[in-house]
């Protein structure tokens, strides 16, 4: 590859060559991921981020901006991600094609940025191209692109790479304005997803290589652009404001995850189990980097079922690789690549357990760049040392990229529909109660209730404390008019769950059952509990309003239907509000609500019939 660096640009200027190669990277990325535009929303978090999120569905407006910067929804604080989803809803509504293609375009931008940032920092076109191509086509990155809810991954990487590019500008000409730009871009990355919290440490590695801002560089080991040399103390001190941003982000993230009960698994997984899983997961990420098979959205936590030999072999591998990186530190990229991989994984490796997964493909989106750097620069140096023809190296690299693209295309196909995705997940993982729940839900959405129910039962058998399977089993009982069994199931869900959304759904369904049983006091209690947990649960507000109507409490009915109108305005909700206002003697307001219903409806007579049916239940 070094000879390629010298010979490939004979007929083209360096700028034109870089431009053409960048365009080819973008075209290859878009071609690979184009099928994603035909995929649906995934029934795992996509509803929470888009489909059932009233604030996001409302599009970009001041209320959405305020909410995005103040909410801890989904146990995270990532306002720019929320605004990105809201913009998609503004442009595309709930058509998943537009949401998917935004992800694809963001990934293509990241590929191009990675190529440009590396090429500018190292002066090496072909090595940088290969790193960017690996990043573009590697199957492990399919999850981050094909899953709309992982927009946060793509956005945070975009700002991460922009920060690296701005940092080089600052290193060449240290100025306050350049540093402020670095800090601003870093803050935007943190506001997209806090996984980039390790960026100040990455910048110290970037100082060592490829910027070579560290003292006493060897002859021939200089940066392609003259950059002032600084001491390690100075390099560390200049990043104190960035470390402060990291600390603030970590504090906010922990508050968000505690509020969302996302770190409750610390009790479930003691420190020793978390350390063992982290050691094995590090080795598994390396394995999947070099052999990306059996990829899945969810890898169940082993929860103490790891064999001692797995932990010992993984630990031996990590210690050996680290020792080798230190021994080869004269080749700076080797140490930087390995420490990049180890360090950027620390927030996601499970030492502080968030959720119930052992590891996740989406966590590799940033971290595997370190391994890609190490491999591409190492292969090029070996080829030079062994005097391999540049054509042989280029041919091997091309074959590798073709193999990865084919594997990524196959992996992308599993995301084409929910049943296919979760069926495949169950084929490549074991004891995966989340996949069982998700497959059951996918079958339920397609109307296959009887096929779905065994998956809910299997999930409950794998993990009896799973509130989602309990919720789904209760819904199955309700569908079959087994009301008492359904009540027991929903009460079990409420007892098991710490998720406000799940508990609100259970309380809402309980309220509906008690309404059917004419136990109106309990129905009201259930609906009120639901709206306290999730104030934007429209079904609960409507249920509360209908119960209040039945008890002639028209004041409460007006308040409930007004809240429902604010959450999700529709013709039926406004007609219910009009009825309550009329019963309260507020004729003018009732007429205004009726006019609003007419404005929103496509079939006013049908809306009236449906409203009368609700009131008559």
N, C-alpha and C positions, 0 to 999 in steps of 0.2 A: 504493500500500500504506500510506502514512502516513495517508491519510484512512480507510482500513479500520481502522487502529489506533484512530481516534477514534469511528467510527460503529458498528462491528460489535458492540460490547458494550452497546448501549443497553438491551436487554431482559434481559440476564443480568448477574449480578455477575461481576467479573473472575475470581474463584476458580472459579465454576461454569463459566464460559466456557472457562478453561484446562483444567479437568478433562474437559469434554466433548470438546474438541479433542484432548487427549491420548488419550482412549479411542478416538476415531476413527482416530488414527494407529496405535494398537496393532491395532485390528480390520483396518485395511487391510493392515498388515504380515503378520498371521496369515493373512489370506485369500490374499494373494499367494503365501506360502511353504507353505501347507498341503499342496500336492502332494508336497513333499519327504519327507513321512512315509511315502510309498510307494516311495521310492528305495532301492536297495541300498547296501552299502558300496562305495566307489570302490576299484578295484584299483590305487591309487597312494597309498601312505602310510597309508590306512585300516587295512590289515593290520598295519603296523608299530605304529600307535598303539593299535589295539584287537584286531582279529581274531586276530593271531598273537602278541600280547603277553601272556605268561602272568601277569605281575604285575598288569596291568590287568584281565585276565579274572577274576582271583581276587577282585575287588571290594575294598571298603574294609576293610582290616585293618592291624594295626600293621606287618607286614612290607612291605605296599604303601606305607605312609606313609614308612617308612625308606628304601625304594628310591627313591621319588619325589624325596626331598630329596638323594639322593646320586648319582643316575645321570646320565650324560651321553648316554643313549640318544637317537638321532636328532640328534646333534650340537647339542643344546640343553640348557639347564637351565631347566625350567619345571615345578616340582613341582605347582603348583596345577592346571595343565592335566592332568597325569597323574592327580591325585586326582579331577578332574572326570570323566574317562573311566572311572576305576575305580568311581565312584559310579553312573554309567550302567549299567555291567556288573552292579553289585549290584542295580539296580532292574529292568533290562530284559534282562539276559543279552546274547546276541549278536543280538537282534532289532533291526535297524537303525532301525526306526520310532522307537523311543524316543530313540536317539542323535540322529537327525535333528531330532526335535521339541525336544530340549534346545537345539540350535543355533538353531532358529527362535525359541524363547522368549527366548533370550539376545539375539538381534538385536532383537526387539520391545522388550525392556527397554532396550537401548541407544538405540533410537529415542525412547522416552519420556523417558529421562534427558537426551538431547541437547536435546529440546524444553524440558524443565524448566530445565536449566542455563542455556541461552541466554535464555529468557524472564526468569528471575530476574536474570541479569547485565545484560541490556539494557533490560528493561521493555517490549520489543517482542514482542507475542504473534504477530502474523501473519507477520512476517519470520522469527521463530524457528520457527514452524510450517512454513514453506516449506523452511527448511534441513533440518529433521528429516524432512520428507516426501521431499525429494530423496535424503537418506541412506537412507531406508527403501526406496525404490522403484528406485533407480538400478541398472541391470543389471550394472554392474561389481562390485557387492557380492554378486551371486549366488554367486560362488565361495566367499566366506567363510562363507556360510550353508549352502550345499548340500553342502559338503565336510566330513565329520565330522572329519577330521584338522586342519581349520583352526579347531577349537574355541579354540585359543590366541589367535587373532585376536579372537574375540568376547569372551573373558574379559578380555584385556588392555584392550580398548576399554571394557568395563564399569567396570573400576577406574580407567581414565583419566578417564572422565566423572565418576565419583564423586569423584575427586581434585579436578577443576575445581570441583565443587559445594562441597566442603569448604573449598577455598582461598578462595572468596568469603566463607564464614563466618569464616574466619581473618582476611581482609582487613578485614572490618567490625569485628570484635572480636579484635584480635591477642592471643592467649593461647597458653601452652605446650600446653595440652590440644588446642586446635584445630590447632596446627602438628603435633603428634604424630599426629593423625588423618590429616592430609594426607600425612605421611611414610609412615604405615602403609599407606594406600590405594595410594600410589605403589609401595611395595615389593611389594604384592600384584599390581599390574599387571606389574612386572618379573618376578615369579615365574610369570606366566601366559604372557608372551611379551616378550622384551626390546626389541621394536620401540618401546615407549613410553619408551625411554631419553632421548629429547629433551624430555620433559615439563617439566623446569626451564626450558628455553628458551621453551617454549610459555607457561609461567606469566609470564615477563617480557613476552611479547606480550600476554597477558591483562591484565597490569597497565596496559599502554598503552591497550588497548581490549579489552573494554568496561568494565573496572573503573575505568579512569582514575585510577590511583594515582600517576601521574607528575606532576611539578611543572607549575605555571602552566597549568591547564586553561583553555580559552577559555570565555567566558560562554555558557551553554546547552549546554556540552559536558561536563556533570557526570554522574556515575553516578546512576541512579535511586535508589540507596540511598547516603546519605552515607558515604564511605570516606576514612579519613585519607590525606593526601598524603605520599609519601615521596620521597627523592632516588633517582636511579638507582643510586648507590653502595649505599644501604641496601637497595634492592630486590634487588640482585645478592647482597649479603652474606647476606641472610636465606635465600637458596636454597643456600648452601654445603652444608648437610647433604643436600639433594636431589641436588646435583651429585655428592656423595660416593657416594650410592646408585647414580647413573648410572654412575660410574666403576667401582664394584664389580661392577655387572651386566655392563658391557662386558668387564671382565677375565674374569669367569666364562664369559661367552659365547664369548670368543675361545679360552679353554682347552677348552671343550666342542667347538667347531667344529674346532679343531686335533686333538683326540682322535678326532673322528669323520671326519677328513680332508675336512671340508666346504670348507676354504679352500685345498685343493691346487690349485684352478684359478688361483691367483695366478700360477703359473708358466706355465700354459697361455694366460692372457690377460694380456699385459704391461700396464704402467700406461697407456700411450698408448691402447691399445684399450679399456681400462676407462673412461677419461675420455671418449672418443668415444661409447661406448655410453651412458654416464650422461647426456651432453648430449642425445642423440637420445631417450632414454627419458623424460626430463623433458617434452619436447615431445609425445611419444606419450601420456603420461598426460593431458595437457591435452586432446589430441585425443579420447581415449576418454571424458573427462569430458563433452565437448560432443557427441560423436557415438560412442556406445558400440556400435560394430559390430566384427565379427570377434574376439569375445572367446574366450579359450582358457585352459585350466589351465596350459599351458606355452608360452612364447615362446622359441624357440631363440636362443642368443647368436649375434650376427652374426659373431663371431670374425674380425674384420678385413675383413669383406665390406661394410661400410658405405661408401657413396659419399661423397666429400668434400662434395658439395653438400648432402647430408642433414645432415651435421654443421654446416656453415656456416649453413644456413637455421635449424636448431634453435637454434644459438648466438645468431643475430641475434634470433630470437623471444624467447629468455630474457632477453637484455640489454635489449630494447625493453620487455618487460613489467615488468622490474625498474625501469627508468628511469621508466616511467609510474607504478608504485606509489610511488616516491619523490616524484615530482612531485605526486601526489595525496595526499600524506601528511596533509594537513589533514583529509581524510576517513579517519579512523584505521583504519576497517575494511578499507580497500583495502590498505594496507601490511601490516596484521596477517594478512589472508587470504592474500596472496601469500607472505609470509615463512613462514607456517604450512605452506603447500604445499611450498615449497622446503626448509625445515628438517627437517620430519618425514620427508621422503623420504631424507635423507642416509644413515641406516643401511642402507637397502634399495636404494639406487640403483646399487650394483655397483662403487663405488670400491674396496671390499674385497669381492671376488667370492666369494659363497657359492653353491655349486651351479653349474648350467650354463645357467640361464635369463637372458634379457636383461632382463626385467621380469616383473611378476606382478600380476594383478588384485587379489589379496589385499593387496598393499602399498598399494593405493589406499583401503582401508577407513578408515584414519585420515587420510591425507594430503589427500584430496579435500574434507574438511570445510572447509579453508581456502578453496578455490575456491567452495564452496557459500555460505559467508559473504559472500565478496566479491560474488558475482553477485546474491544476494538483497537485500543492503543497497544495492548499486549500482543495481539495477533500481528499487527503491522510491524512492531519491533522484531518479533520472531521471524517474520518473513524476510526482513532486512538482514538479520543475523544469519539465517540459513540460505540467503541468496535465492529465494524463491522467485520465479517470474511473476511480474505484476498481474499478468493475465490469469495465472493460476489462482492467485488470491482473489482477484475480482470475480472469477468464475465460481469459486467456493462461496463467496459472499452472496452472489446472486442466487445460487441454489438454496442457500440457507433462507434468504428472504422469500423465495417462492414457496418453500416448505412452510414457513411461518404464516404467509398469507393464506395458503390453503387451509391450514389448521384454524386460523382466525375466522375464515369464511364459514367453516364447519361449526365453530363455536357460536358464531353470530346466528346461525340457523336455529340453534336451540332457543333463542330469545324471540322467535317468530310468533309464538303464542304461549300463553301461560301453562296450558296442559303439557305442551312439549317441554317447556323449561323445567317444570317441577318433576315430570316423569324422568327426565335425564338426571336431575339432581339426585333423585332417589336411587338411580342406577349407579352413581359414582360415589355416593356417601352412605354411611350406615347410621342407624338410630337417629334419623334426622326428623325430629318432631315438627320443626318449622316447615320443612318441605312437605310433610304429610298434611299439615294445616293448609298450606298454600295450594297444594294440588286439589285438596277437597274444596277449597273456595273457588278455584278455577272451574272445577266440574259443576259446582253449584251455580256459578254465573252462566254456564251454558245450559242450565236447566236439568242437569243430571243429579238430582238430589240423592237417589238411592246409591249411585256410584260414589258420591262424595262422602257419605256417612261412614263407611269403613275406614277412610283415611283419618277422619276426626277421631274415631275410636282408637286407631293405631297410635296417633299422636298422644292421646291421653294415656295409653298404656306405656309408651316410652317415657313420658314425663307427666306423671299424675298431677303435678302442680301447675300445669300449663293452662292459663285462663282462656286462651284463644280456642283450644279444642273444646273446653267446657262450654264456652259461648256458642260454638257451632253446633255442638250436640244438643244444647237447649233449643237452638233455632230449628233443628231437625224435629225435635219433639213437638214444638209449636206448630210446625207445618203439618204434623199428623194429628193435631188437636189433642195431644196428650198434655193438657194444660198444667196439671200438678207436677208432672215430670219436668216440664219446661221451667216452671217456677223454681223447682229445686236446682236445676242447672244454672239458671241466671243468678240465684243467690250464691251458688258455689263460685261462679265467675267473679262476683263482687268481692267475695272473701279472699280469693286467690290473687286478684289483679291489683297492681299499683299504677296501671296505666289509666289515666283519666278518660281517654277515649273509649277504651274497652269497658270500663265501669259505667260510663254514661250510656253506651249502647245497651248494656245489660239492664240498667235502670229504666231506660226507655221501653224496652220490650216488656219488662215487668209491669210498667204502667199500662201498656196496651192489654196485657192479660187480665190485670185487675179490673180494667174497664169492661172487658168482655164478661167478667164474673160479677159485674155490678158492685164491686167493692171499691166505691169511689174514693173514700179516704185514703186507702193504700195506693190507689192509682195516682192520686194527687201527690202523695209523698214521694212516689217513685219518680214522677216527672220532675218534681221540684229538685230532687237529688241529682237528676241528670243535668238540668240546666245550671246547677251550681258547679258541677264538675266541668261541663263543657257548655258555656253560655251560647255557643253558636250551633247547638244541636236543634235543628228546625223541627224534627219529628217530636222532640220532647216539648217544645213550646206549643206546637199544635195540639198535642195530647193534653197538655195542661189547660189550654184554652177550652177544649171540648169538654173536659171534666168540669171546669168552672161553669160552662154553659149549663150542664146537666144539673148543677146545684144552684142555679140562678145567681151565681156570683159573677155578674157581668163585668164588674170592675176588673177582677182578675183576668177574665176572658179577654177584655180589651187590651190589657197590658201584655198578655201572653201572645196574642195574635199580632200586636204591634211589634213585639220583639221578633216574631217569625218573619214579618214583612221586612224588617231591617236586615235580618240574616240572609234571606233568600226570597225576594219579592216574586210573587206569582199571582195569577188571576184567582186561584182558589183561596189562597191565604188572605188576599184583600177582600174577597167575598165573605169569608168567615169573620174578618174584622168588621165589615159593614153590618153583618147580622148582630154582632155583639154591641156595636155602637147604637144600632137601631133599638135593641132591647134596653139599652141604657137611657134611651130618650134623646140621644145626640144625633138628630136627624140630618143636620147639615154635614157633619163629619161622616155619617154613614153614606150619604150621597157621594161625597168626595172619594171615599174608599171604593165605592162601586164604579165610579168613573175611572179610577186607577186600574181596577180589575179589567174593565173594558179595553183600556189602553194596552194592557199586557197580554190579552188573550187572543188566540186564533179562532176560538169557537166559544163564544160567550154562553150560549145555551148549554153546551156540554159542561162547561165549568160550573154553571148553576146547578145542573143535575148532580154533579159530583159533590158539590158543597152540601146540597140537601141530603144526600146519602150519608155524608159524614155526620151531619147534625142529627140524623135519625138513628144512628147506630146506638 
